[in-house]
Amino acid sequence: MLISQPNEHGVLSEGHRELLASRGRFHATIKIALCDDGRFRYGLDMMYSYGGFAFPISIHDESFDSLAKARAAAIEAMLNHWPEAFPSEPASVHNELRDLREQVEGHLRQPSLF
């Protein structure tokens, strides 16, 4: 993985991207960068039919000494920020979020290839 250099706002380009979950055109993805201090930082990207969120990889965020630790922390952060469907939203949105979340949780239960 190449070392990422921050832009003028401290945002890093990704060196590693992992799709954790997908359903149609909706997804949950983590992005990880190797910084010039030898540590790893992560960003998140999640999109579903009624919303989503994205957090860039920032030089100012917590860092980790290995890709595996950054990956595990990114998955935990993804789950901590997981949106809840409103009761008024269609059942399809509830099912979509549940299915995507189950896929993401599956990455915590199985060993990583990294």
C-alpha positions in Angstrom: 0.0 0.0 0.0 1.4 3.4 -1.0 1.7 6.2 1.6 -1.1 8.8 1.3 -0.3 12.4 1.6 -2.9 14.7 3.1 -4.4 17.6 1.1 -4.7 21.1 2.5 -7.6 20.1 4.7 -5.9 17.0 6.1 -7.9 14.5 4.0 -6.1 11.4 2.8 -6.7 9.4 -0.3 -7.5 5.8 0.2 -5.0 3.1 -0.3 -7.3 0.2 0.5 -11.1 0.0 -0.2 -13.3 -2.9 1.0 -16.9 -3.4 0.2 -18.5 -4.8 3.3 -22.1 -5.0 2.1 -24.1 -4.5 -1.1 -27.7 -4.8 -2.1 -28.5 -3.6 -5.6 -26.9 -0.1 -5.9 -26.7 0.3 -2.1 -23.5 -0.3 -0.2 -21.4 -0.1 2.9 -17.6 0.5 2.3 -14.6 1.2 4.4 -11.5 3.0 3.1 -8.1 2.9 4.7 -5.0 4.9 4.2 -1.4 4.4 5.2 0.0 7.6 6.5 3.6 8.9 6.4 3.9 8.2 10.1 3.5 4.5 9.4 0.0 4.3 10.9 -3.3 3.5 9.3 -6.5 5.7 9.4 -10.0 4.9 8.0 -13.0 6.5 6.4 -16.5 5.2 5.9 -19.1 5.3 3.1 -22.6 4.0 3.4 -25.5 4.6 1.0 -29.1 3.2 1.0 -32.3 4.2 -0.7 -33.3 6.9 1.8 -30.0 8.2 2.9 -26.5 7.3 4.0 -23.3 8.9 5.3 -19.6 9.3 4.4 -16.6 10.2 6.5 -13.3 11.0 4.7 -10.0 9.6 5.9 -8.5 12.4 8.0 -5.0 12.9 9.3 -6.6 14.2 12.4 -8.5 11.0 13.2 -7.4 8.1 15.5 -4.6 6.0 13.9 -3.7 2.3 14.2 -0.5 0.4 13.9 -1.8 -2.3 11.5 -4.2 -2.6 8.6 -6.1 -5.3 10.5 -6.7 -3.0 13.5 -7.8 -0.1 11.4 -10.2 -2.5 9.5 -11.7 -3.8 12.7 -12.1 -0.3 14.1 -13.7 0.9 10.8 -16.2 -1.9 10.9 -17.1 -1.1 14.5 -17.5 2.6 13.6 -19.7 1.7 10.6 -22.0 -0.3 12.9 -22.0 2.5 15.5 -23.2 5.0 12.9 -25.7 2.7 11.3 -29.0 4.5 10.5 -32.4 3.4 11.7 -35.3 3.4 9.4 -38.2 5.5 10.5 -41.5 3.6 11.1 -43.1 5.6 8.3 -40.6 4.4 5.7 -41.6 1.5 3.5 -40.8 -2.1 4.6 -38.3 -2.3 1.8 -36.1 0.3 3.5 -36.2 -1.7 6.8 -35.3 -4.9 4.9 -32.5 -3.2 3.0 -30.9 -1.8 6.2 -31.3 -5.1 8.0 -29.7 -7.0 5.1 -26.8 -4.6 4.7 -26.2 -4.6 8.5 -26.1 -8.4 8.7 -23.5 -8.4 5.9 -21.4 -5.9 7.7 -21.7 -7.8 11.0 -20.6 -10.9 9.2 -17.2 -9.4 8.7 -16.7 -9.2 12.5 -17.4 -12.9 12.9 -15.1 -14.2 10.1 -11.4 -13.9 9.9 -10.0 -11.2 7.7 -7.8 -11.9 4.7 -5.7 -8.8 5.7 
